[in-house]
């Protein structure tokens, strides 16, 4: 009541963010992924990546599509697809809970478009942050799965693929419900962030802290869209953006929990892994920006010192991801051979 105007403005800003960023970036892709699950079209990933999913992630081959699409679809897409597979009885509760720990990441439209080209004014940096997030998510998924003692048990289920019309109608309905749910969280957190802005600024003034130090930190923790808006107020904008995108923010975490209908997830472990993912994203971004040159001021990364990179090479970044995957697989196979030899 004391800050009704601030609350209203925060909610309005959040609605605009939903209309400009969240709905256009998430809704169409979520419809497509749900449609692919209902028609069985997502099973094509089982043929392409099923062996890796079974041996490395220790999950049924049907999970391959969810893992791949969660890396490129946007934060809640993975959670929604996991929930759908669980409702179709294609995966167990335990398998769904483990997948929820690593099927998490921002979509390329948001990272490359909004954050890179839009806010940081450099599409090359957006590519680096997106690749860093992919690597961080893959690393976490491998760590969670490779060292797991679970076996990739396939759950018995009946083929329940729907017709084209039924699948499309159901996909649009489910995606609409999910996006409305997501927007509700964004609007609420937008209102809260606007209310606490004034008290936080007073604390910063009282302790003679740099302007927006606490607010930038709170934005990164609470809501990724607000965090990205505050990028230019951070001392290290690129690393701050990489951490914020990797972590996702509590707003996104609650969205994920709400979409995991009936699936129990260790929330403390989930939060800890998101923190690790944020740190990994920032570290990998730092490394990639050092090895893969592009023309940009280093002040974005290191602070006030500046130097220039030249060029841009997305293919090299993709190759790096593939080599990291090959390395992890080779180490896993070497470990299995060692265990067999010792036994």
Secondary structure as UniProt FT lines:
FT   TURN            2..3
FT   HELIX           4..17
FT   HELIX           18..27
FT   HELIX           28..39
FT   HELIX           41..43
FT   HELIX           44..55
FT   HELIX           61..63
FT   HELIX           64..73
FT   HELIX           75..87
FT   TURN            88..89
FT   HELIX           93..100
FT   TURN            101..102
FT   HELIX           109..119
FT   HELIX           123..146
FT   HELIX           164..206
FT   TURN            207..208
FT   TURN            211..212
FT   HELIX           213..222
FT   HELIX           224..229
FT   HELIX           231..233
FT   HELIX           237..247
FT   HELIX           250..259
FT   TURN            261..262
FT   HELIX           267..291
FT   HELIX           299..302
FT   HELIX           314..342
//
